[in-house]
Every structure is written in C-alpha cells, then in structure tokens.
Amino acid sequence: MQAIGVIPARFGSTRLPGKPLKPILGRPLLQWVIEGAQTSRRLSEIWVATDHAEIFALAERCGAVAVMTDSNLPSGSDRVYAAARKSTAEIIVNIQGDEPLLTGEILDQLVVPMLEDPTLPMATLGRKLNGEELQSLNTAKIVLNRKSEALYFSRLPIPHSRDNANSQDFACLKHVGLYAFRKTFLQEFCAQAPTRLELAESLEQLRALYLGARIKVVEVKHDSWGVDTPEDVARVEALLRQQRAGK
C-alpha cells in the first residue's frame, strides 16, 4: 500500500508573503521541510504542490516531485488533492510546509494506523497539553473516544469541567496539524464545501467529522513549531541551533 507526502506551498501567505522561500539558518524554509520529510521510511515520495515557479524549482532541486496547482484553491488540503490526483498512491499525507523541525519519524507514526486498518479514512496527531495551552484560544484541542479517535476539535478548553476549569483529567490532547488521508476520502473531503461548523471554529478537520469519518489520533511527543511571522523565524532558528548543539 503506497503512501506519499504532499507539501502545499503557496507563495502568497497573508502574514508572511513568500514564506516557503524565507531563509532559515541560510536555507529556504521549504528545503528544511522537504529534507525532514525525506527521512521517512513509510513515504515512497515527497511531493510539493505550489502555485509559484521559484518554489517549483526549489522543490525539484531538493529531490521532491513538484506539481503546479491553481493559486485560487481555497485551502492546503485542496492543493494537496489537486496534486495527489496524479498519483496512484492510496494514502496521502498532508505535510505542513512551514514546520522546519519536522522529522520522518513523526510522519511514519502518522502513516502506521492507515497501513494497519485499510478502512480508516483519516489520521492525525496529538500530544499532551498543559494548563496554559488548555485555556489558550490559539491551541486546537482534541477530545478522544476509547479507540483514540477524535470526537471533536475546538480552540476552546474542552471538555469543560464545571468544578475545575483547569482540570486535565480528560481524554484531551493538543492537536498537531498533520493529516493522513485515504485518497478516496480526500476526494470526498475536498468535494464538500466548508461547513458552518468548521467556519465557526476555523478548523477544517471538523469537515471530516461532519462527513462522518473516523479520525485516528496518534499521540506523539513532537510539538508543532510553525513559521507565520518574522518572530517565528527567530524562534525556530534558536530551536534548530539547540538541536545542533545537542548532537
């Protein structure tokens, strides 16, 4: 069962235009992501779905399969599917293009449940959170069922305790925004217009729950370190330096 990783890399980021090309310790951000993804043992290929010639050329130089996609596509998932339609792979991993600390090991953990259960339409990642993250509206949370499948995602503190607002004694994790899709479900997902539920929470994974899909949640220790602002660049550069110093 073949699995590929697809990195949506749009040039026109609202908060950081040209983000995939931004230098991080002397290398473009996208190069860090591609090279991290290429250490995966479960993904047969890494693809980049982009709307920009310079990003396309960078992806090819880094050994990825580059695919040009429409700049007007509404989301990263739509960009992933637009590229993945040209692949024969059954499993498509949507890899965030702005996380230079990404590792192949994390991607492999995400793919395993898709390989083990051929009926599973989707999987994602989560990690333990702390009290501050539980209350933060910038942190997406997941409530799980007994099978480690998502019941709901929200930016609000969930589940709510009337007695102890900071209680974490629940099946709740911080969401780490990487997704593995069965290709057939990714097609269904992208064919469905954004739902009122996902628009209200600004969380597109709620569309999958609206469609009735099971989403397996793999608990990991990895945290999400995205680059959305110039301040984020300085932060991830410091983290990368720490990693180098620790080797």
C-alpha atoms as one frame of an Amber mdcrd trajectory, in Angstrom:
protein
   0.000   0.000   0.000   1.783   3.112  -1.250   1.873   6.353   0.749   3.211
   9.723  -0.377   3.659  13.041   1.385   2.421  16.239  -0.239   3.565  19.669
   0.962   1.232  22.527  -0.039   3.488  25.545  -0.584   1.626  28.678  -1.609
   3.652  31.821  -2.295   1.051  34.384  -1.201   0.895  33.886   2.570  -1.068
  36.750   4.122   1.157  37.184   7.182   4.483  36.235   5.581   4.493  36.571
   1.762   6.888  34.187   0.021   7.085  32.104   3.203   8.370  28.860   1.607
  11.424  30.747   0.335  12.242  32.546   3.595  15.778  31.709   4.766  16.099
  29.720   7.983  19.752  29.481   9.055  20.752  30.087   5.439  18.396  27.595
   3.770  14.866  28.173   2.449  12.112  27.131   4.848  10.681  24.678   2.327
  14.047  22.937   1.975  14.067  22.167   5.707  10.585  20.651   5.441  11.402
  18.563   2.361  14.638  17.224   3.835  12.913  16.348   7.105  10.108  14.552
   5.272  12.576  12.648   3.099  13.867  10.813   6.177  10.512   8.992   6.395
  10.661   5.231   5.876   6.934   4.899   5.145   6.533   7.549   2.435   7.680
   6.474  -1.012   7.862  10.025  -2.386   7.653  13.636  -1.249   5.648  15.976
  -3.491   5.315  19.758  -3.393   2.080  21.373  -4.602   2.684  25.035  -5.404
   1.498  27.991  -7.441   4.902  29.641  -7.923   7.724  28.917 -10.364  10.560
  29.617  -7.907   9.056  27.270  -5.301   8.538  24.661  -8.017  12.218  24.893
  -8.993  13.372  24.698  -5.354  11.304  21.553  -4.787  12.864  19.849  -7.808
  16.381  20.807  -6.674  15.638  19.188  -3.325  14.563  15.936  -4.957  10.804
  16.322  -4.486   8.141  15.819  -7.147   6.920  19.338  -7.967   3.361  19.947
  -9.197   1.974  23.312 -10.270  -1.513  23.997  -8.879  -4.079  26.791  -9.192
  -3.305  29.778  -6.963  -7.045  30.233  -6.280  -7.522  26.917  -4.476  -9.248
  27.625  -1.141  -7.090  25.550   1.240  -3.952  23.495   1.673  -5.994  20.292
   1.549  -7.429  21.312  -1.818  -3.909  21.984  -3.061  -2.782  18.574  -1.805
  -5.628  16.804  -3.583  -5.094  18.757  -6.805  -1.556  17.348  -6.882  -2.345
  13.889  -5.489  -4.883  13.155  -8.233  -1.864  12.484 -10.436  -0.524   9.822
  -8.061  -1.501   6.160  -7.786  -0.816   6.183  -4.027  -3.683   5.140  -1.767
  -2.519   7.145   1.264  -1.847  10.883   1.026  -0.140  12.745   3.875  -0.744
  16.482   4.061   2.547  17.913   5.359   2.534  21.488   6.629   5.055  23.467
   4.602   6.070  25.821   7.402   7.497  23.452  10.038  11.284  23.176   9.668
  11.610  20.866  12.696   9.560  18.149  11.007  11.025  14.622  11.087  10.355
  11.497   9.073   9.771   9.588  12.315   6.686  11.701  13.050   5.326  11.090
   9.552   5.869   7.354   9.948   3.883   7.337  13.189   1.046   9.057  11.349
   1.021   6.583   8.452   1.130   3.353  10.503  -2.582   3.258  11.502  -3.563
   3.868   7.868  -1.478   0.856   6.848  -2.830  -1.315   9.661  -6.501  -0.511
   9.009  -7.422  -0.282   5.305 -10.893   1.024   6.230  -9.546   4.046   8.134
 -10.241   7.240   6.164  -8.024   9.676   8.097  -5.443  10.050  10.855  -3.809
  12.949  12.676  -1.506  13.633  15.640  -1.868  14.942  19.176   0.288  15.475
  22.227  -0.249  16.121  25.922  -1.015  19.724  26.786  -0.555  21.860  29.860
  -2.973  24.131  31.702  -1.917  27.240  29.795  -2.443  25.523  26.440  -5.794
  24.167  27.600  -7.026  27.735  28.119  -5.367  29.261  25.037  -7.668  30.049
  22.114  -4.663  29.679  19.804  -4.337  25.970  20.650  -6.596  23.433  18.962
  -7.653  20.593  21.257  -8.973  17.097  20.560 -11.336  15.063  22.699 -10.957
  11.328  22.061 -13.063   8.230  22.387 -11.781   4.957  23.862 -10.355   3.935
  20.475  -8.187   7.097  20.290 -10.431   8.533  17.598 -11.467  12.173  17.517
 -14.846  13.079  18.977 -14.405  16.824  18.478 -11.845  19.566  17.881 -12.065
  23.066  19.333  -9.970  26.104  20.184 -11.938  26.410  23.426 -10.963  24.423
  26.561 -12.674  21.066  26.071 -14.077  19.076  27.708 -15.468  21.668  30.126
 -15.453  20.975  33.844 -17.916  22.956  35.971 -15.865  22.220  39.095 -12.272
  22.737  37.953 -11.650  24.907  34.895  -8.002  23.833  34.694  -8.626  20.110
  35.125  -6.848  17.949  32.569  -8.176  14.609  33.801  -9.909  14.018  30.483
  -9.148  12.374  27.153  -7.904  15.616  25.636  -4.778  16.355  23.596  -3.260
  19.312  21.798  -3.781  18.891  18.067  -0.653  18.679  15.900  -1.784  19.638
  12.404  -0.522  16.853  10.166  -3.019  14.635   8.352  -3.014  11.293   6.576
  -5.930  10.721   4.201  -7.180   7.721   2.314  -7.139   9.148  -1.200 -10.785
   8.244  -1.771 -11.776  10.144   1.373  -9.593  13.129   0.490 -11.603  13.396
  -2.728 -14.861  13.338  -0.748 -13.469  15.852   1.752 -12.484  18.348  -0.951
 -15.793  17.906  -2.798 -17.658  19.043   0.332 -17.906  22.821   0.697 -16.651
  24.248   4.010 -19.248  23.595   6.692 -20.719  26.055   9.173 -19.102  24.080
  11.981 -15.550  24.353  10.610 -16.050  28.011   9.713 -17.226  28.783  13.249
 -14.178  27.096  14.839 -11.780  27.857  11.950 -10.744  24.175  11.977 -11.122
  22.345   8.674 -10.794  18.896  10.264 -14.333  19.385  11.575 -15.472  18.913
   7.988 -14.274  15.308   8.193 -16.293  14.720  11.365 -19.307  16.366   9.727
 -18.962  13.834   6.908 -18.985  11.038   9.477 -15.348   9.994   9.061 -13.312
   8.265  11.748 -10.115  10.168  12.549  -7.462   8.124  14.344  -5.335  10.253
  16.686  -1.749   9.144  17.286  -0.216  10.539  20.470   3.332  11.835  19.977
   5.828  13.948  21.912   6.505  16.202  18.909   5.212  19.767  19.128   4.183
  21.977  16.238   6.593  24.847  15.502   5.188  26.686  12.506   6.586  29.830
  10.880   3.949  32.519  10.318   5.724  35.730  11.350   9.270  37.174  11.372
   9.323  36.495  15.115   8.662  32.815  14.404  11.752  32.728  12.181  13.952
  33.801  15.094  12.277  31.253  17.387  12.759  28.229  15.119  16.326  29.269
  14.312  17.065  29.215  18.042  15.474  25.758  18.346  17.463  24.446  15.389
  20.689  25.773  16.923  19.827  23.972  20.168  19.287  20.760  18.233  22.652
  21.101  16.518  24.391  21.835  19.810  22.818  18.734  21.340  24.230  16.384
  18.705
